[in-house]
Amino acid sequence: MRNKLQTFTEFSQTLLPHETQYLLSVQNLEDAVRLEILKQVDFNSRQIKQFTPYDPTIDKLKYTLFPE
């Protein structure tokens, strides 16, 4: 069975730390949940040996690239 957020997880694992740092520096997210997701992507990009899974209880639309 496929993980709920497998596609997002695979995508986020391709991002490099300097890319996520840049995204954090230019972000203008008004949604606190999306900002926390971006911070977790940044954290995971910096942790080579320790991956923190993304929260599957968050609405999957919050993981999209385009705001509603």
N, CA, C and O atoms as a Tripos MOL2 file, in Angstrom:
@<TRIPOS>MOLECULE
protein
  272   271    68     0     0
PROTEIN
NO_CHARGES

@<TRIPOS>ATOM
      1 N           0.8330   -1.1780    0.0000 N.3       1 MET1
      2 CA          0.0000    0.0000    0.0000 C.3       1 MET1
      3 C           0.8830    1.2490    0.0000 C.2       1 MET1
      4 O           1.9220    1.2900    0.6590 O.2       1 MET1
      5 N           0.4650    2.2290   -0.7240 N.am      2 ARG2
      6 CA          1.2240    3.4470   -0.8780 C.3       2 ARG2
      7 C           0.9900    4.4060    0.2900 C.2       2 ARG2
      8 O          -0.1340    4.5710    0.7640 O.2       2 ARG2
      9 N           2.0520    5.0200    0.7310 N.am      3 ASN3
     10 CA          1.9700    6.0250    1.7850 C.3       3 ASN3
     11 C           1.1420    7.2020    1.2880 C.2       3 ASN3
     12 O           1.2380    7.5780    0.1200 O.2       3 ASN3
     13 N           0.3300    7.7850    2.1670 N.am      4 LYS4
     14 CA         -0.5270    8.9060    1.7820 C.3       4 LYS4
     15 C           0.2480   10.0570    1.1590 C.2       4 LYS4
     16 O          -0.2220   10.6890    0.2130 O.2       4 LYS4
     17 N           1.4050   10.3210    1.6790 N.am      5 LEU5
     18 CA          2.1900   11.4610    1.2190 C.3       5 LEU5
     19 C           3.4630   11.0270    0.4960 C.2       5 LEU5
     20 O           4.4730   11.7300    0.5330 O.2       5 LEU5
     21 N           3.4130    9.8910   -0.1480 N.am      6 GLN6
     22 CA          4.6090    9.3530   -0.7910 C.3       6 GLN6
     23 C           5.1410   10.2830   -1.8780 C.2       6 GLN6
     24 O           6.3450   10.5270   -1.9490 O.2       6 GLN6
     25 N           4.2620   10.7970   -2.7140 N.am      7 THR7
     26 CA          4.6990   11.6780   -3.7960 C.3       7 THR7
     27 C           5.3390   12.9500   -3.2430 C.2       7 THR7
     28 O           6.3870   13.3810   -3.7230 O.2       7 THR7
     29 N           4.7100   13.5460   -2.2380 N.am      8 PHE8
     30 CA          5.2780   14.7430   -1.6260 C.3       8 PHE8
     31 C           6.6110   14.4280   -0.9590 C.2       8 PHE8
     32 O           7.5620   15.2010   -1.0790 O.2       8 PHE8
     33 N           6.6880   13.3080   -0.2630 N.am      9 THR9
     34 CA          7.9180   12.9110    0.4120 C.3       9 THR9
     35 C           9.0430   12.7030   -0.5930 C.2       9 THR9
     36 O          10.1700   13.1420   -0.3650 O.2       9 THR9
     37 N           8.7460   12.0410   -1.6950 N.am     10 GLU10
     38 CA          9.7630   11.8200   -2.7250 C.3      10 GLU10
     39 C          10.2410   13.1480   -3.3020 C.2      10 GLU10
     40 O          11.4370   13.3420   -3.5210 O.2      10 GLU10
     41 N           9.3090   14.0530   -3.5450 N.am     11 PHE11
     42 CA          9.6920   15.3630   -4.0670 C.3      11 PHE11
     43 C          10.5600   16.1120   -3.0610 C.2      11 PHE11
     44 O          11.5990   16.6620   -3.4270 O.2      11 PHE11
     45 N          10.1460   16.1350   -1.8140 N.am     12 SER12
     46 CA         10.8740   16.9020   -0.8040 C.3      12 SER12
     47 C          12.2820   16.3530   -0.5700 C.2      12 SER12
     48 O          13.1790   17.0980   -0.1740 O.2      12 SER12
     49 N          12.4760   15.0720   -0.8090 N.am     13 GLN13
     50 CA         13.7980   14.4800   -0.6300 C.3      13 GLN13
     51 C          14.7710   14.8860   -1.7340 C.2      13 GLN13
     52 O          15.9760   14.6710   -1.6030 O.2      13 GLN13
     53 N          14.2700   15.4620   -2.8060 N.am     14 THR14
     54 CA         15.1480   15.9250   -3.8840 C.3      14 THR14
     55 C          15.6580   17.3400   -3.6530 C.2      14 THR14
     56 O          16.5560   17.8010   -4.3580 O.2      14 THR14
     57 N          15.0900   18.0300   -2.6700 N.am     15 LEU15
     58 CA         15.4880   19.4070   -2.3990 C.3      15 LEU15
     59 C          16.7720   19.4450   -1.5770 C.2      15 LEU15
     60 O          16.9730   18.6350   -0.6720 O.2      15 LEU15
     61 N          17.6170   20.3810   -1.9030 N.am     16 LEU16
     62 CA         18.8730   20.5630   -1.1930 C.3      16 LEU16
     63 C          18.6950   21.6140   -0.1030 C.2      16 LEU16
     64 O          17.8040   22.4580   -0.1960 O.2      16 LEU16
     65 N          19.5300   21.5690    0.9230 N.am     17 PRO17
     66 CA         19.3830   22.5260    2.0310 C.3      17 PRO17
     67 C          19.4050   23.9940    1.6100 C.2      17 PRO17
     68 O          18.6500   24.8010    2.1520 O.2      17 PRO17
     69 N          20.2490   24.3450    0.6630 N.am     18 HIS18
     70 CA         20.2910   25.7560    0.2480 C.3      18 HIS18
     71 C          19.0090   26.1530   -0.4900 C.2      18 HIS18
     72 O          18.6170   27.3200   -0.4600 O.2      18 HIS18
     73 N          18.3630   25.2040   -1.1450 N.am     19 GLU19
     74 CA         17.0990   25.4940   -1.8260 C.3      19 GLU19
     75 C          15.9810   25.7390   -0.8120 C.2      19 GLU19
     76 O          15.2020   26.6800   -0.9580 O.2      19 GLU19
     77 N          15.9070   24.9010    0.2050 N.am     20 THR20
     78 CA         14.8580   25.0820    1.2070 C.3      20 THR20
     79 C          15.1090   26.3400    2.0390 C.2      20 THR20
     80 O          14.1650   27.0100    2.4560 O.2      20 THR20
     81 N          16.3610   26.6520    2.2740 N.am     21 GLN21
     82 CA         16.6890   27.8760    3.0080 C.3      21 GLN21
     83 C          16.2320   29.0910    2.2030 C.2      21 GLN21
     84 O          15.7000   30.0490    2.7650 O.2      21 GLN21
     85 N          16.4390   29.0490    0.8940 N.am     22 TYR22
     86 CA         15.9880   30.1450    0.0440 C.3      22 TYR22
     87 C          14.4620   30.2620    0.0810 C.2      22 TYR22
     88 O          13.9240   31.3620    0.2050 O.2      22 TYR22
     89 N          13.7750   29.1370   -0.0260 N.am     23 LEU23
     90 CA         12.3130   29.1670    0.0230 C.3      23 LEU23
     91 C          11.8090   29.7800    1.3220 C.2      23 LEU23
     92 O          10.8440   30.5440    1.3170 O.2      23 LEU23
     93 N          12.4510   29.4510    2.4220 N.am     24 LEU24
     94 CA         12.0690   30.0340    3.7060 C.3      24 LEU24
     95 C          12.3280   31.5410    3.7350 C.2      24 LEU24
     96 O          11.5590   32.2920    4.3350 O.2      24 LEU24
     97 N          13.3910   31.9740    3.0990 N.am     25 SER25
     98 CA         13.7370   33.3970    3.1450 C.3      25 SER25
     99 C          12.8080   34.2550    2.2900 C.2      25 SER25
    100 O          12.6340   35.4410    2.5740 O.2      25 SER25
    101 N          12.2120   33.6810    1.2550 N.am     26 VAL26
    102 CA         11.3370   34.4660    0.3760 C.3      26 VAL26
    103 C           9.8600   34.1470    0.5510 C.2      26 VAL26
    104 O           9.0160   34.7330   -0.1270 O.2      26 VAL26
    105 N           9.5430   33.2430    1.4350 N.am     27 GLN27
    106 CA          8.1490   32.8310    1.5890 C.3      27 GLN27
    107 C           7.3030   33.9710    2.1220 C.2      27 GLN27
    108 O           7.7850   34.8290    2.8620 O.2      27 GLN27
    109 N           6.0330   33.9700    1.7350 N.am     28 ASN28
    110 CA          5.0570   34.9170    2.2790 C.3      28 ASN28
    111 C           3.7510   34.1750    2.5620 C.2      28 ASN28
    112 O           2.6620   34.6480    2.2400 O.2      28 ASN28
    113 N           3.8930   33.0150    3.1660 N.am     29 LEU29
    114 CA          2.7410   32.1850    3.4770 C.3      29 LEU29
    115 C           1.9400   32.8000    4.6190 C.2      29 LEU29
    116 O           2.4980   33.2100    5.6370 O.2      29 LEU29
    117 N           0.6440   32.8570    4.4360 N.am     30 GLU30
    118 CA         -0.2320   33.3530    5.4920 C.3      30 GLU30
    119 C          -0.7840   32.2080    6.3270 C.2      30 GLU30
    120 O          -1.2600   32.4170    7.4430 O.2      30 GLU30
    121 N          -0.7200   31.0140    5.7890 N.am     31 ASP31
    122 CA         -1.2450   29.8280    6.4710 C.3      31 ASP31
    123 C          -0.1490   29.2390    7.3650 C.2      31 ASP31
    124 O           0.9090   28.8360    6.8820 O.2      31 ASP31
    125 N          -0.4100   29.1970    8.6470 N.am     32 ALA32
    126 CA          0.5830   28.6990    9.6080 C.3      32 ALA32
    127 C           0.9120   27.2280    9.3800 C.2      32 ALA32
    128 O           2.0480   26.8090    9.6030 O.2      32 ALA32
    129 N          -0.0540   26.4490    8.9450 N.am     33 VAL33
    130 CA          0.1740   25.0180    8.7110 C.3      33 VAL33
    131 C           1.1450   24.8280    7.5560 C.2      33 VAL33
    132 O           2.0590   24.0080    7.6360 O.2      33 VAL33
    133 N           0.9480   25.5840    6.4860 N.am     34 ARG34
    134 CA          1.8570   25.4800    5.3390 C.3      34 ARG34
    135 C           3.2620   25.9400    5.6920 C.2      34 ARG34
    136 O           4.2420   25.3820    5.1980 O.2      34 ARG34
    137 N           3.3670   26.9380    6.5300 N.am     35 LEU35
    138 CA          4.6740   27.4040    6.9670 C.3      35 LEU35
    139 C           5.3670   26.3180    7.7790 C.2      35 LEU35
    140 O           6.5710   26.1110    7.6250 O.2      35 LEU35
    141 N           4.6450   25.6350    8.6240 N.am     36 GLU36
    142 CA          5.2230   24.5370    9.4040 C.3      36 GLU36
    143 C           5.6630   23.3920    8.4900 C.2      36 GLU36
    144 O           6.6920   22.7630    8.7380 O.2      36 GLU36
    145 N           4.9010   23.1240    7.4500 N.am     37 ILE37
    146 CA          5.2890   22.0890    6.4880 C.3      37 ILE37
    147 C           6.5940   22.4870    5.8110 C.2      37 ILE37
    148 O           7.4950   21.6600    5.6670 O.2      37 ILE37
    149 N           6.7030   23.7430    5.3960 N.am     38 LEU38
    150 CA          7.9270   24.2220    4.7610 C.3      38 LEU38
    151 C           9.1110   24.1290    5.7220 C.2      38 LEU38
    152 O          10.2100   23.7540    5.3150 O.2      38 LEU38
    153 N           8.8970   24.4650    6.9770 N.am     39 LYS39
    154 CA          9.9680   24.3460    7.9660 C.3      39 LYS39
    155 C          10.3830   22.8920    8.1540 C.2      39 LYS39
    156 O          11.5640   22.6060    8.3490 O.2      39 LYS39
    157 N           9.4260   21.9750    8.0980 N.am     40 GLN40
    158 CA          9.7730   20.5620    8.2390 C.3      40 GLN40
    159 C          10.5270   20.0580    7.0110 C.2      40 GLN40
    160 O          11.4350   19.2360    7.1360 O.2      40 GLN40
    161 N          10.1600   20.5430    5.8310 N.am     41 VAL41
    162 CA         10.9080   20.1920    4.6220 C.3      41 VAL41
    163 C          12.3480   20.6710    4.7580 C.2      41 VAL41
    164 O          13.2830   19.9440    4.4220 O.2      41 VAL41
    165 N          12.5240   21.8850    5.2470 N.am     42 ASP42
    166 CA         13.8710   22.4170    5.4630 C.3      42 ASP42
    167 C          14.6270   21.5600    6.4770 C.2      42 ASP42
    168 O          15.7850   21.2080    6.2510 O.2      42 ASP42
    169 N          13.9880   21.2290    7.5780 N.am     43 PHE43
    170 CA         14.6220   20.3950    8.6060 C.3      43 PHE43
    171 C          15.0370   19.0480    8.0200 C.2      43 PHE43
    172 O          16.1580   18.5930    8.2480 O.2      43 PHE43
    173 N          14.1490   18.4120    7.2720 N.am     44 ASN44
    174 CA         14.4650   17.1010    6.6960 C.3      44 ASN44
    175 C          15.5780   17.1870    5.6550 C.2      44 ASN44
    176 O          16.3510   16.2430    5.4940 O.2      44 ASN44
    177 N          15.6610   18.3030    4.9550 N.am     45 SER45
    178 CA         16.7310   18.4290    3.9500 C.3      45 SER45
    179 C          18.1020   18.5340    4.6090 C.2      45 SER45
    180 O          19.1150   18.1920    3.9990 O.2      45 SER45
    181 N          18.1360   19.0010    5.8420 N.am     46 ARG46
    182 CA         19.4030   19.1570    6.5630 C.3      46 ARG46
    183 C          19.7900   17.9020    7.3540 C.2      46 ARG46
    184 O          20.9560   17.7400    7.7150 O.2      46 ARG46
    185 N          18.8460   17.0310    7.6240 N.am     47 GLN47
    186 CA         19.1150   15.8150    8.3990 C.3      47 GLN47
    187 C          19.3900   14.6610    7.4360 C.2      47 GLN47
    188 O          18.4810   14.1720    6.7650 O.2      47 GLN47
    189 N          20.6090   14.2450    7.3780 N.am     48 ILE48
    190 CA         20.9810   13.1940    6.4340 C.3      48 ILE48
    191 C          20.5400   11.8220    6.9270 C.2      48 ILE48
    192 O          20.0150   11.0220    6.1530 O.2      48 ILE48
    193 N          20.7470   11.5550    8.1800 N.am     49 LYS49
    194 CA         20.4580   10.2230    8.7150 C.3      49 LYS49
    195 C          19.1040   10.1150    9.4000 C.2      49 LYS49
    196 O          18.6280    9.0080    9.6490 O.2      49 LYS49
    197 N          18.4750   11.2460    9.7080 N.am     50 GLN50
    198 CA         17.2290   11.2140   10.4580 C.3      50 GLN50
    199 C          16.1350   11.9100    9.6610 C.2      50 GLN50
    200 O          16.1900   13.1210    9.4460 O.2      50 GLN50
    201 N          15.1440   11.1440    9.2250 N.am     51 PHE51
    202 CA         14.0250   11.7020    8.4810 C.3      51 PHE51
    203 C          12.8060   11.7300    9.3890 C.2      51 PHE51
    204 O          12.4610   10.7190   10.0000 O.2      51 PHE51
    205 N          12.1570   12.8760    9.4780 N.am     52 THR52
    206 CA         10.9280   12.9980   10.2460 C.3      52 THR52
    207 C           9.7680   12.9190    9.2690 C.2      52 THR52
    208 O           9.6490   13.7730    8.3900 O.2      52 THR52
    209 N           8.9070   11.9100    9.4000 N.am     53 PRO53
    210 CA          7.7850   11.7650    8.4580 C.3      53 PRO53
    211 C           6.8260   12.9570    8.5440 C.2      53 PRO53
    212 O           6.6820   13.5880    9.5910 O.2      53 PRO53
    213 N           6.1910   13.2360    7.4410 N.am     54 TYR54
    214 CA          5.2150   14.3160    7.3900 C.3      54 TYR54
    215 C           3.9070   13.8240    7.9950 C.2      54 TYR54
    216 O           3.5760   12.6400    7.9270 O.2      54 TYR54
    217 N           3.1850   14.7440    8.5780 N.am     55 ASP55
    218 CA          1.9580   14.4260    9.3000 C.3      55 ASP55
    219 C           0.8240   14.0810    8.3340 C.2      55 ASP55
    220 O           0.3510   14.9610    7.6150 O.2      55 ASP55
    221 N           0.3760   12.8240    8.3010 N.am     56 PRO56
    222 CA         -0.7010   12.4460    7.3740 C.3      56 PRO56
    223 C          -2.0760   12.9330    7.8280 C.2      56 PRO56
    224 O          -3.0380   12.8460    7.0660 O.2      56 PRO56
    225 N          -2.1840   13.4420    9.0530 N.am     57 THR57
    226 CA         -3.4870   13.9240    9.5150 C.3      57 THR57
    227 C          -3.7980   15.3260    8.9970 C.2      57 THR57
    228 O          -4.9440   15.7710    9.0470 O.2      57 THR57
    229 N          -2.7720   16.0200    8.5000 N.am     58 ILE58
    230 CA         -2.9920   17.3390    7.8930 C.3      58 ILE58
    231 C          -3.6400   17.1160    6.5310 C.2      58 ILE58
    232 O          -3.2700   16.2000    5.7960 O.2      58 ILE58
    233 N          -4.6040   17.9590    6.2100 N.am     59 ASP59
    234 CA         -5.2880   17.8760    4.9210 C.3      59 ASP59
    235 C          -4.2520   17.8740    3.7980 C.2      59 ASP59
    236 O          -3.3750   18.7370    3.7550 O.2      59 ASP59
    237 N          -4.3560   16.9080    2.8960 N.am     60 LYS60
    238 CA         -3.3350   16.7640    1.8520 C.3      60 LYS60
    239 C          -3.2780   17.9690    0.9180 C.2      60 LYS60
    240 O          -2.2660   18.1680    0.2460 O.2      60 LYS60
    241 N          -4.3270   18.7700    0.8570 N.am     61 LEU61
    242 CA         -4.2900   19.9670    0.0310 C.3      61 LEU61
    243 C          -3.3150   21.0050    0.5820 C.2      61 LEU61
    244 O          -2.8620   21.8780   -0.1590 O.2      61 LEU61
    245 N          -2.9890   20.9230    1.8580 N.am     62 LYS62
    246 CA         -2.0050   21.8350    2.4530 C.3      62 LYS62
    247 C          -0.6110   21.5480    1.9160 C.2      62 LYS62
    248 O           0.2710   22.4020    2.0000 O.2      62 LYS62
    249 N          -0.4020   20.3540    1.3650 N.am     63 TYR63
    250 CA          0.8960   19.9670    0.8370 C.3      63 TYR63
    251 C           1.0700   20.3560   -0.6360 C.2      63 TYR63
    252 O           2.1100   20.0630   -1.2260 O.2      63 TYR63
    253 N           0.0800   21.0040   -1.2330 N.am     64 THR64
    254 CA          0.1950   21.4030   -2.6300 C.3      64 THR64
    255 C           1.0710   22.6360   -2.7510 C.2      64 THR64
    256 O           1.2950   23.3540   -1.7770 O.2      64 THR64
    257 N           1.5560   22.8690   -3.9450 N.am     65 LEU65
    258 CA          2.4460   24.0090   -4.1840 C.3      65 LEU65
    259 C           1.7070   25.3150   -4.3100 C.2      65 LEU65
    260 O           2.2680   26.3770   -4.0400 O.2      65 LEU65
    261 N           0.4440   25.2550   -4.7190 N.am     66 PHE66
    262 CA         -0.3010   26.4780   -4.9820 C.3      66 PHE66
    263 C          -1.3200   26.7300   -3.8770 C.2      66 PHE66
    264 O          -2.1160   25.8450   -3.5670 O.2      66 PHE66
    265 N          -1.3120   27.8990   -3.2870 N.am     67 PRO67
    266 CA         -2.2840   28.2130   -2.2440 C.3      67 PRO67
    267 C          -3.6950   28.2410   -2.8060 C.2      67 PRO67
    268 O          -3.9060   28.4470   -4.0010 O.2      67 PRO67
    269 N          -4.6270   28.0350   -1.9400 N.am     68 GLU68
    270 CA         -6.0300   28.0230   -2.3640 C.3      68 GLU68
    271 C          -6.5350   29.4030   -2.6130 C.2      68 GLU68
    272 O          -7.6980   29.5780   -2.9770 O.2      68 GLU68
@<TRIPOS>BOND
     1     1     2 1
     2     2     3 1
     3     3     4 2
     4     3     5 am
     5     5     6 1
     6     6     7 1
     7     7     8 2
     8     7     9 am
     9     9    10 1
    10    10    11 1
    11    11    12 2
    12    11    13 am
    13    13    14 1
    14    14    15 1
    15    15    16 2
    16    15    17 am
    17    17    18 1
    18    18    19 1
    19    19    20 2
    20    19    21 am
    21    21    22 1
    22    22    23 1
    23    23    24 2
    24    23    25 am
    25    25    26 1
    26    26    27 1
    27    27    28 2
    28    27    29 am
    29    29    30 1
    30    30    31 1
    31    31    32 2
    32    31    33 am
    33    33    34 1
    34    34    35 1
    35    35    36 2
    36    35    37 am
    37    37    38 1
    38    38    39 1
    39    39    40 2
    40    39    41 am
    41    41    42 1
    42    42    43 1
    43    43    44 2
    44    43    45 am
    45    45    46 1
    46    46    47 1
    47    47    48 2
    48    47    49 am
    49    49    50 1
    50    50    51 1
    51    51    52 2
    52    51    53 am
    53    53    54 1
    54    54    55 1
    55    55    56 2
    56    55    57 am
    57    57    58 1
    58    58    59 1
    59    59    60 2
    60    59    61 am
    61    61    62 1
    62    62    63 1
    63    63    64 2
    64    63    65 am
    65    65    66 1
    66    66    67 1
    67    67    68 2
    68    67    69 am
    69    69    70 1
    70    70    71 1
    71    71    72 2
    72    71    73 am
    73    73    74 1
    74    74    75 1
    75    75    76 2
    76    75    77 am
    77    77    78 1
    78    78    79 1
    79    79    80 2
    80    79    81 am
    81    81    82 1
    82    82    83 1
    83    83    84 2
    84    83    85 am
    85    85    86 1
    86    86    87 1
    87    87    88 2
    88    87    89 am
    89    89    90 1
    90    90    91 1
    91    91    92 2
    92    91    93 am
    93    93    94 1
    94    94    95 1
    95    95    96 2
    96    95    97 am
    97    97    98 1
    98    98    99 1
    99    99   100 2
   100    99   101 am
   101   101   102 1
   102   102   103 1
   103   103   104 2
   104   103   105 am
   105   105   106 1
   106   106   107 1
   107   107   108 2
   108   107   109 am
   109   109   110 1
   110   110   111 1
   111   111   112 2
   112   111   113 am
   113   113   114 1
   114   114   115 1
   115   115   116 2
   116   115   117 am
   117   117   118 1
   118   118   119 1
   119   119   120 2
   120   119   121 am
   121   121   122 1
   122   122   123 1
   123   123   124 2
   124   123   125 am
   125   125   126 1
   126   126   127 1
   127   127   128 2
   128   127   129 am
   129   129   130 1
   130   130   131 1
   131   131   132 2
   132   131   133 am
   133   133   134 1
   134   134   135 1
   135   135   136 2
   136   135   137 am
   137   137   138 1
   138   138   139 1
   139   139   140 2
   140   139   141 am
   141   141   142 1
   142   142   143 1
   143   143   144 2
   144   143   145 am
   145   145   146 1
   146   146   147 1
   147   147   148 2
   148   147   149 am
   149   149   150 1
   150   150   151 1
   151   151   152 2
   152   151   153 am
   153   153   154 1
   154   154   155 1
   155   155   156 2
   156   155   157 am
   157   157   158 1
   158   158   159 1
   159   159   160 2
   160   159   161 am
   161   161   162 1
   162   162   163 1
   163   163   164 2
   164   163   165 am
   165   165   166 1
   166   166   167 1
   167   167   168 2
   168   167   169 am
   169   169   170 1
   170   170   171 1
   171   171   172 2
   172   171   173 am
   173   173   174 1
   174   174   175 1
   175   175   176 2
   176   175   177 am
   177   177   178 1
   178   178   179 1
   179   179   180 2
   180   179   181 am
   181   181   182 1
   182   182   183 1
   183   183   184 2
   184   183   185 am
   185   185   186 1
   186   186   187 1
   187   187   188 2
   188   187   189 am
   189   189   190 1
   190   190   191 1
   191   191   192 2
   192   191   193 am
   193   193   194 1
   194   194   195 1
   195   195   196 2
   196   195   197 am
   197   197   198 1
   198   198   199 1
   199   199   200 2
   200   199   201 am
   201   201   202 1
   202   202   203 1
   203   203   204 2
   204   203   205 am
   205   205   206 1
   206   206   207 1
   207   207   208 2
   208   207   209 am
   209   209   210 1
   210   210   211 1
   211   211   212 2
   212   211   213 am
   213   213   214 1
   214   214   215 1
   215   215   216 2
   216   215   217 am
   217   217   218 1
   218   218   219 1
   219   219   220 2
   220   219   221 am
   221   221   222 1
   222   222   223 1
   223   223   224 2
   224   223   225 am
   225   225   226 1
   226   226   227 1
   227   227   228 2
   228   227   229 am
   229   229   230 1
   230   230   231 1
   231   231   232 2
   232   231   233 am
   233   233   234 1
   234   234   235 1
   235   235   236 2
   236   235   237 am
   237   237   238 1
   238   238   239 1
   239   239   240 2
   240   239   241 am
   241   241   242 1
   242   242   243 1
   243   243   244 2
   244   243   245 am
   245   245   246 1
   246   246   247 1
   247   247   248 2
   248   247   249 am
   249   249   250 1
   250   250   251 1
   251   251   252 2
   252   251   253 am
   253   253   254 1
   254   254   255 1
   255   255   256 2
   256   255   257 am
   257   257   258 1
   258   258   259 1
   259   259   260 2
   260   259   261 am
   261   261   262 1
   262   262   263 1
   263   263   264 2
   264   263   265 am
   265   265   266 1
   266   266   267 1
   267   267   268 2
   268   267   269 am
   269   269   270 1
   270   270   271 1
   271   271   272 2
@<TRIPOS>SUBSTRUCTURE
     1 MET1         2 RESIDUE 1 A MET
     2 ARG2         6 RESIDUE 1 A ARG
     3 ASN3        10 RESIDUE 1 A ASN
     4 LYS4        14 RESIDUE 1 A LYS
     5 LEU5        18 RESIDUE 1 A LEU
     6 GLN6        22 RESIDUE 1 A GLN
     7 THR7        26 RESIDUE 1 A THR
     8 PHE8        30 RESIDUE 1 A PHE
     9 THR9        34 RESIDUE 1 A THR
    10 GLU10       38 RESIDUE 1 A GLU
    11 PHE11       42 RESIDUE 1 A PHE
    12 SER12       46 RESIDUE 1 A SER
    13 GLN13       50 RESIDUE 1 A GLN
    14 THR14       54 RESIDUE 1 A THR
    15 LEU15       58 RESIDUE 1 A LEU
    16 LEU16       62 RESIDUE 1 A LEU
    17 PRO17       66 RESIDUE 1 A PRO
    18 HIS18       70 RESIDUE 1 A HIS
    19 GLU19       74 RESIDUE 1 A GLU
    20 THR20       78 RESIDUE 1 A THR
    21 GLN21       82 RESIDUE 1 A GLN
    22 TYR22       86 RESIDUE 1 A TYR
    23 LEU23       90 RESIDUE 1 A LEU
    24 LEU24       94 RESIDUE 1 A LEU
    25 SER25       98 RESIDUE 1 A SER
    26 VAL26      102 RESIDUE 1 A VAL
    27 GLN27      106 RESIDUE 1 A GLN
    28 ASN28      110 RESIDUE 1 A ASN
    29 LEU29      114 RESIDUE 1 A LEU
    30 GLU30      118 RESIDUE 1 A GLU
    31 ASP31      122 RESIDUE 1 A ASP
    32 ALA32      126 RESIDUE 1 A ALA
    33 VAL33      130 RESIDUE 1 A VAL
    34 ARG34      134 RESIDUE 1 A ARG
    35 LEU35      138 RESIDUE 1 A LEU
    36 GLU36      142 RESIDUE 1 A GLU
    37 ILE37      146 RESIDUE 1 A ILE
    38 LEU38      150 RESIDUE 1 A LEU
    39 LYS39      154 RESIDUE 1 A LYS
    40 GLN40      158 RESIDUE 1 A GLN
    41 VAL41      162 RESIDUE 1 A VAL
    42 ASP42      166 RESIDUE 1 A ASP
    43 PHE43      170 RESIDUE 1 A PHE
    44 ASN44      174 RESIDUE 1 A ASN
    45 SER45      178 RESIDUE 1 A SER
    46 ARG46      182 RESIDUE 1 A ARG
    47 GLN47      186 RESIDUE 1 A GLN
    48 ILE48      190 RESIDUE 1 A ILE
    49 LYS49      194 RESIDUE 1 A LYS
    50 GLN50      198 RESIDUE 1 A GLN
    51 PHE51      202 RESIDUE 1 A PHE
    52 THR52      206 RESIDUE 1 A THR
    53 PRO53      210 RESIDUE 1 A PRO
    54 TYR54      214 RESIDUE 1 A TYR
    55 ASP55      218 RESIDUE 1 A ASP
    56 PRO56      222 RESIDUE 1 A PRO
    57 THR57      226 RESIDUE 1 A THR
    58 ILE58      230 RESIDUE 1 A ILE
    59 ASP59      234 RESIDUE 1 A ASP
    60 LYS60      238 RESIDUE 1 A LYS
    61 LEU61      242 RESIDUE 1 A LEU
    62 LYS62      246 RESIDUE 1 A LYS
    63 TYR63      250 RESIDUE 1 A TYR
    64 THR64      254 RESIDUE 1 A THR
    65 LEU65      258 RESIDUE 1 A LEU
    66 PHE66      262 RESIDUE 1 A PHE
    67 PRO67      266 RESIDUE 1 A PRO
    68 GLU68      270 RESIDUE 1 A GLU
